Amino acid sequence: MTTFIPGTPLPGEYSAFAAGYVGKAQSYADPVQKLSDQLNEVLDLLRDLPADKQLHRYGTGKWSVMEVLGHITDAERIFAYRALRVARNDQTPLPGFDENSYVPAAEAERCDWAELIEEFEHVRRASVLMFKHIPDAAWSHTGIASGAAVSVRALAYIMIGHVIHHVEILRDRYLI
């Protein structure tokens, strides 16, 4: 069976806010493969992180590494849910979310680090399988999320770019 490769999203398939995430990911021709590969990159980066680094914050009011990982997992769920709804041609506008209220509400720092890692791993594996099974024609379906048009393929690239964004911050500001 040949794998369908959807192509990179075009302007108009995502919001101005998401353009930065899409820009970070648009060099990847096969978003499903990149989502899978990226899982291993994140696991390699974070799996064996010492306990003192897990709670590290690079500044006052900044999220800890545990909170960043919790945020990445929450956002992944939301982006995947949006992709599922849009892929199924559901035209119900989908609301935005405020990551700055989600992070403290999640209380990620009370969780076991290995379980946070495992949770991200399971959520990402579920995302990969969902995208693998999206019918070819559904990749170009569009819907409304956070008040803007978004396509299924854009959501895959947004997921990739969102993780790239946070991994860059983790490397540059937390894990130095």
C-alpha positions as CSV (number, residue, x, y, z in Angstrom):
1,M,0.0,0.0,0.0
2,T,1.4,3.4,-1.0
3,T,1.3,6.1,1.7
4,F,-0.5,9.3,0.6
5,I,1.6,12.4,1.3
6,P,-0.6,15.4,1.6
7,G,1.8,18.2,0.8
8,T,2.5,21.3,2.9
9,P,-0.4,23.6,3.8
10,L,-0.9,26.8,1.8
11,P,-1.6,30.2,3.3
12,G,-5.3,30.4,4.1
13,E,-5.3,26.9,5.5
14,Y,-4.1,28.2,8.9
15,S,-4.2,31.3,11.0
16,A,-1.6,34.0,11.3
17,F,-0.9,32.7,14.8
18,A,-0.2,29.2,13.5
19,A,2.1,30.5,10.7
20,G,5.1,30.2,12.9
21,Y,4.5,26.6,13.7
22,V,3.8,25.7,10.1
23,G,6.9,27.6,9.1
24,K,9.0,25.5,11.4
25,A,7.6,22.3,10.0
26,Q,7.0,23.0,6.3
27,S,10.4,21.5,5.2
28,Y,9.0,18.0,6.1
29,A,7.4,16.4,3.0
30,D,5.8,13.6,5.0
31,P,4.1,14.9,8.2
32,V,3.1,11.5,9.4
33,Q,6.6,10.2,9.3
34,K,7.9,13.4,11.0
35,L,5.3,13.1,13.8
36,S,6.6,9.6,14.4
37,D,10.3,10.6,14.2
38,Q,9.7,13.6,16.4
39,L,8.3,11.3,19.2
40,N,11.7,9.6,19.4
41,E,13.5,13.0,19.4
42,V,11.4,14.2,22.4
43,L,11.8,10.9,24.2
44,D,15.6,11.0,23.7
45,L,15.7,14.6,24.9
46,L,13.6,14.2,28.0
47,R,13.3,10.5,29.1
48,D,16.4,10.5,31.4
49,L,16.2,14.1,32.6
50,P,17.5,14.4,36.2
51,A,14.9,15.3,38.8
52,D,16.5,18.7,39.5
53,K,16.0,19.6,35.8
54,Q,12.4,18.5,35.6
55,L,11.3,21.3,37.9
56,H,13.7,23.9,36.4
57,R,12.4,27.3,35.3
58,Y,14.6,29.6,33.4
59,G,13.0,32.7,34.9
60,T,10.3,33.9,37.3
61,G,6.9,33.1,36.1
62,K,8.1,30.7,33.4
63,W,6.9,27.1,33.2
64,S,8.9,24.3,34.6
65,V,10.1,21.6,32.3
66,M,7.3,19.4,33.7
67,E,4.8,22.0,32.9
68,V,6.2,22.5,29.3
69,L,5.8,18.7,28.7
70,G,2.3,18.8,30.1
71,H,1.5,21.7,27.8
72,I,2.9,19.9,24.8
73,T,0.7,16.9,25.6
74,D,-2.5,19.0,26.2
75,A,-1.9,20.9,22.9
76,E,-1.3,17.7,21.1
77,R,-4.7,16.4,22.2
78,I,-6.4,19.5,21.2
79,F,-4.8,19.7,17.8
80,A,-5.6,16.0,17.2
81,Y,-9.2,16.5,18.2
82,R,-9.5,19.4,15.8
83,A,-7.9,17.3,13.0
84,L,-10.3,14.5,13.6
85,R,-13.4,16.8,13.6
86,V,-12.2,18.6,10.4
87,A,-11.2,15.3,8.7
88,R,-14.7,14.0,9.3
89,N,-16.1,17.1,7.7
90,D,-17.6,18.4,10.9
91,Q,-18.3,22.1,10.2
92,T,-19.0,23.0,13.8
93,P,-16.6,25.9,14.7
94,L,-14.1,24.7,17.4
95,P,-13.2,27.0,20.2
96,G,-9.7,28.1,21.1
97,F,-7.9,27.4,24.4
98,D,-5.8,29.4,26.7
99,E,-2.6,27.6,27.5
100,N,-1.9,30.0,30.3
101,S,-4.9,28.8,32.2
102,Y,-4.4,25.1,31.2
103,V,-0.9,24.8,32.5
104,P,-1.6,25.7,36.2
105,A,-4.9,23.7,36.1
106,A,-3.0,20.6,34.9
107,E,-0.7,20.6,38.0
108,A,1.9,18.7,36.0
109,E,4.5,19.0,38.8
110,R,2.5,16.7,41.0
111,C,2.9,13.9,38.4
112,D,5.5,11.3,38.2
113,W,8.1,12.2,35.4
114,A,8.1,8.8,33.8
115,E,4.3,8.9,33.6
116,L,4.3,12.4,32.0
117,I,6.8,11.0,29.4
118,E,4.6,7.9,28.9
119,E,1.5,10.1,28.6
120,F,3.1,12.2,25.8
121,E,4.3,9.0,24.1
122,H,0.8,7.5,24.1
123,V,-0.9,10.7,22.9
124,R,1.7,11.1,20.1
125,R,1.4,7.5,19.0
126,A,-2.4,7.9,18.9
127,S,-1.9,11.0,16.8
128,V,0.4,9.2,14.4
129,L,-2.1,6.4,13.9
130,M,-5.0,8.8,13.5
131,F,-3.2,10.7,10.7
132,K,-2.1,7.4,9.1
133,H,-5.7,6.5,8.7
134,I,-7.1,9.8,7.5
135,P,-8.6,9.2,4.0
136,D,-6.5,10.9,1.2
137,A,-9.3,13.4,0.3
138,A,-9.8,14.4,4.0
139,W,-6.3,16.0,4.3
140,S,-7.6,19.0,2.4
141,H,-10.8,19.4,4.4
142,T,-11.1,22.7,6.2
143,G,-12.9,23.8,9.3
144,I,-12.9,26.6,11.8
145,A,-10.8,26.5,15.0
146,S,-10.0,29.5,17.2
147,G,-12.0,31.7,14.8
148,A,-9.9,30.9,11.8
149,A,-9.9,28.4,8.9
150,V,-7.7,25.4,9.3
151,S,-7.1,22.3,7.2
152,V,-6.3,18.8,8.4
153,R,-2.9,18.9,6.8
154,A,-2.2,22.3,8.5
155,L,-3.1,20.8,11.8
156,A,-0.5,18.0,11.3
157,Y,2.1,20.6,10.5
158,I,1.0,22.8,13.4
159,M,1.5,19.8,15.8
160,I,5.0,19.3,14.4
161,G,5.9,23.0,14.6
162,H,4.5,23.4,18.1
163,V,6.8,20.6,19.4
164,I,9.8,22.0,17.4
165,H,9.1,25.4,19.1
166,H,9.1,24.0,22.6
167,V,12.0,21.7,22.0
168,E,14.1,24.7,20.8
169,I,13.1,26.6,24.0
170,L,13.9,23.6,26.2
171,R,17.3,23.2,24.6
172,D,18.1,27.0,24.6
173,R,16.8,28.0,28.0
174,Y,16.3,25.0,30.2
175,L,18.7,22.3,29.3
176,I,21.9,24.3,28.8
